[in-house]
């Protein structure tokens, strides 16, 4: 191996070596491919019932977007709940560490991360160097997660990505008393039948999610800039509700927030890959 290869700058054919991260979540499998010069390709695919297969497919799609083959990947890190199924990965690292690395890279002032995934919610506190100082999470119930919002979008018969827009406006909030996915769905159907406006009901839903996150955050404290990662960060209504409950701005990256964990995994892969 020549000195350029050791630094991850290229191989004998002059092609650039790549580093990859895959984040196999309960609902989506994400992949990010990077080089020493930046992000080269990304992908988000449904996880389905075979997480190992979906993780590999996400990687292949990200590599195709980077116009590269698997042979150019020097090191691969897997994260997410399905990381143990990624037998093709060089190393597995928890999503706590990977989200911390990705968020700190995208917004170095981050000191608190709110990560709402498909079936869990995490609040992570970082030190000044971007290392994990503490975290708290809810992984016992799907309330307030991506799965919860999927159920709500089915009730309103709108695509998930349009759910947040329905809450824009001046209609008053209608409180949602149940945070359990099953009971909340029943309560919302009753509110619709009673004639309550969709805008008001959804404001109540998003407020309930934000309050649940605030309860988790209270266990470790919120300080500094708050960074929102995970697919739910694309929902305008949840972002606004979080800002109201936490009483501070919430930073949503221009880079797809659903890919933050995979990006962090890829960055860790680059750090590890140049050592081997």
C-alpha positions in Angstrom: 0.0 0.0 0.0 1.4 3.4 -1.0 1.2 6.6 1.2 -1.8 7.9 -0.8 -3.8 4.8 -0.1 -2.9 5.0 3.6 -4.4 8.4 3.7 -7.4 7.1 1.9 -6.8 9.3 -1.1 -6.7 6.7 -3.9 -5.6 3.3 -5.0 -3.2 2.0 -7.7 -5.6 2.9 -10.5 -6.0 6.5 -9.3 -9.6 6.1 -8.2 -10.7 7.6 -4.9 -11.3 5.3 -1.9 -14.7 5.5 -0.3 -16.1 5.0 3.2 -19.7 4.1 3.9 -22.2 4.1 6.7 -25.5 2.3 6.8 -28.2 3.0 9.4 -30.7 0.1 9.5 -33.7 1.5 11.2 -37.1 -0.1 12.0 -38.8 1.7 9.1 -36.0 2.9 6.9 -32.5 1.8 5.9 -30.2 4.6 5.0 -26.7 4.8 3.5 -24.1 7.5 3.0 -20.9 7.1 1.0 -18.1 9.6 1.5 -14.5 10.2 0.4 -11.9 12.4 2.0 -13.4 15.3 0.0 -17.1 15.0 1.1 -20.3 13.2 0.5 -20.5 11.2 -2.7 -23.8 9.3 -2.6 -26.9 8.7 -0.3 -29.9 6.5 -0.2 -33.1 5.9 1.9 -35.1 2.7 1.4 -37.8 1.0 3.4 -36.4 -1.6 5.8 -39.1 -4.2 5.3 -38.9 -7.6 7.0 -35.3 -8.4 6.0 -33.1 -5.7 7.5 -29.8 -7.2 6.3 -31.0 -7.2 2.7 -32.4 -3.7 2.9 -29.1 -2.4 4.4 -27.2 -3.9 1.5 -29.6 -2.5 -1.0 -29.3 1.0 0.5 -25.6 0.7 0.3 -25.7 -0.4 -3.3 -28.1 2.4 -4.2 -25.8 5.0 -2.5 -22.8 3.6 -4.4 -24.7 3.8 -7.7 -25.5 7.4 -6.9 -21.8 7.9 -6.4 -21.0 6.1 -9.6 -18.9 3.6 -7.7 -18.7 -0.1 -7.1 -18.5 -2.0 -3.8 -14.8 -2.7 -4.3 -14.0 1.0 -3.7 -15.4 0.9 -0.2 -12.4 0.7 2.1 -14.4 0.5 5.4 -18.1 0.2 6.3 -19.7 1.0 9.6 -23.3 -0.2 10.4 -25.6 1.4 12.9 -29.3 1.4 13.9 -31.4 -1.2 15.5 -30.7 -3.7 12.7 -26.9 -3.2 12.7 -26.3 -6.7 14.1 -27.7 -8.1 10.9 -25.1 -6.3 8.7 -22.6 -9.2 8.4 -20.9 -7.3 5.6 -19.9 -4.4 7.8 -16.4 -4.0 9.2 -17.7 -2.6 12.5 -21.0 -1.9 14.2 -21.5 1.3 16.3 -24.5 2.5 18.3 -26.8 5.0 16.7 -26.2 7.3 19.8 -22.6 7.7 18.8 -23.3 8.0 15.1 -26.0 10.6 15.4 -23.7 12.6 17.7 -20.9 12.5 15.1 -23.2 13.4 12.2 -24.9 16.2 14.0 -21.7 17.7 15.3 -20.3 17.7 11.8 -23.4 19.4 10.3 -23.8 21.9 13.1 -20.7 22.1 15.4 -22.6 24.3 17.9 -24.9 21.4 18.7 -25.1 20.5 22.4 -28.5 18.7 22.4 -29.8 16.2 19.8 -33.4 15.2 19.5 -33.6 12.1 17.4 -37.1 10.7 16.6 -36.9 7.5 14.6 -39.4 5.0 13.4 -40.1 3.4 16.8 -38.1 5.2 19.4 -37.1 8.7 20.6 -33.7 9.8 21.9 -32.3 12.9 23.5 -28.5 13.1 23.4 -26.3 15.7 25.2 -22.9 16.5 23.7 -19.8 18.1 25.2 -17.9 20.9 23.5 -16.0 18.4 21.3 -19.1 16.7 20.1 -18.7 13.6 22.2 -21.7 12.0 23.9 -22.0 13.3 27.5 -25.3 11.7 28.4 -28.5 10.4 26.7 -32.0 9.3 27.5 -34.4 7.4 25.3 -37.9 5.9 25.0 -37.8 2.5 23.2 -40.7 0.8 25.0 -43.6 2.5 23.1 -44.1 3.8 19.6 -46.0 6.9 20.8 -44.5 10.1 19.3 -42.4 8.2 16.8 -42.4 7.9 13.0 -44.7 4.8 13.3 -47.1 6.9 15.4 -47.2 9.6 12.7 -47.7 6.9 10.0 -50.9 5.8 11.9 -52.1 9.4 12.1 -51.5 10.1 8.4 -53.6 7.0 7.6 -56.4 8.4 9.8 -56.3 11.7 7.8 -55.7 9.9 4.5 -52.8 12.1 3.6 -49.2 11.2 2.7 -46.9 11.3 5.8 -44.8 14.1 4.3 -47.8 16.4 4.0 -49.0 15.9 7.6 -47.2 18.8 9.0 -48.6 21.3 6.5 -52.1 20.5 7.6 -51.3 22.1 11.0 -50.4 25.5 9.5 -52.9 28.2 10.4 -54.6 30.0 13.2 -57.0 27.4 14.4 -56.8 26.7 18.2 -55.1 23.6 19.4 -57.3 20.6 20.5 -55.5 18.7 23.3 -54.8 15.0 22.7 -55.0 13.2 26.1 -53.7 9.8 25.0 -50.1 9.2 23.9 -50.5 5.5 23.3 -50.7 5.0 19.5 -53.8 2.8 19.7 -55.7 5.0 22.1 -54.6 8.2 20.4 -55.9 6.9 17.1 -59.3 6.2 18.6 -59.4 9.6 20.3 -58.5 11.4 17.0 -61.2 9.5 15.1 -63.7 10.6 17.8 -62.6 14.2 17.5 -63.0 14.1 13.7 -66.5 12.7 14.2 -67.3 15.5 16.6 -66.5 18.0 13.9 -63.1 19.3 15.2 -60.9 20.8 12.5 -58.0 18.7 11.2 -55.6 21.6 11.8 -56.6 21.8 15.5 -56.4 18.1 16.0 -52.9 17.8 14.4 -51.7 20.8 16.5 -52.7 18.7 19.5 -50.9 15.6 18.1 -47.7 17.5 17.5 -47.9 19.2 20.9 -48.3 15.8 22.6 -45.2 14.5 20.8 -43.2 17.6 21.8 -44.3 17.2 25.4 -43.2 13.6 25.4 -39.8 14.6 24.0 -39.5 17.3 26.6 -40.2 14.7 29.3 -37.3 12.6 28.1 -35.1 15.7 27.7 -35.8 16.7 31.3 -33.9 13.6 32.5 -30.6 14.9 31.1 -31.2 18.6 30.6 -31.2 20.7 27.5 -28.4 23.1 26.8 -26.8 24.9 23.8 -28.1 24.5 20.3 -30.8 21.9 19.8 -30.4 19.7 16.7 -33.3 17.7 15.3 -32.4 14.5 13.5 -34.5 11.6 12.1 -37.3 11.5 9.6 -39.8 13.2 11.9 -37.6 16.3 11.7 -39.1 16.9 8.2 -42.4 17.5 9.9 -43.0 21.3 10.2 -45.6 20.8 12.9 -43.5 18.8 15.2 -40.6 21.2 14.8 -42.8 24.2 15.7 -44.3 22.3 18.7 -40.8 21.3 19.9 -39.7 24.9 19.8 -42.7 26.0 21.8 -42.2 23.3 24.5 -38.5 23.6 24.8 -38.7 27.4 24.5 -35.7 27.6 22.1 -34.9 27.4 18.4 -34.6 23.9 17.0 -32.0 23.4 14.2 -33.1 21.2 11.3 -30.2 20.5 8.9 -30.4 21.3 5.2 -28.9 17.9 4.7 -31.7 15.2 4.9 -32.2 14.8 8.7 -33.1 11.1 8.1 -29.5 10.5 7.0 -27.7 12.0 10.0 -27.0 8.6 11.6 -25.7 7.1 8.4 -23.5 10.2 7.8 -22.0 9.8 11.3 -21.4 6.1 10.6 -19.6 7.0 7.3 -17.4 9.6 9.1 -16.5 7.0 11.7 -15.7 4.5 8.9 -13.4 7.1 7.4 -11.6 7.6 10.7 -11.2 3.8 11.2 -10.5 3.0 7.6 -7.4 5.1 7.3 -5.8 3.3 10.2 -6.0 -0.2 8.7 
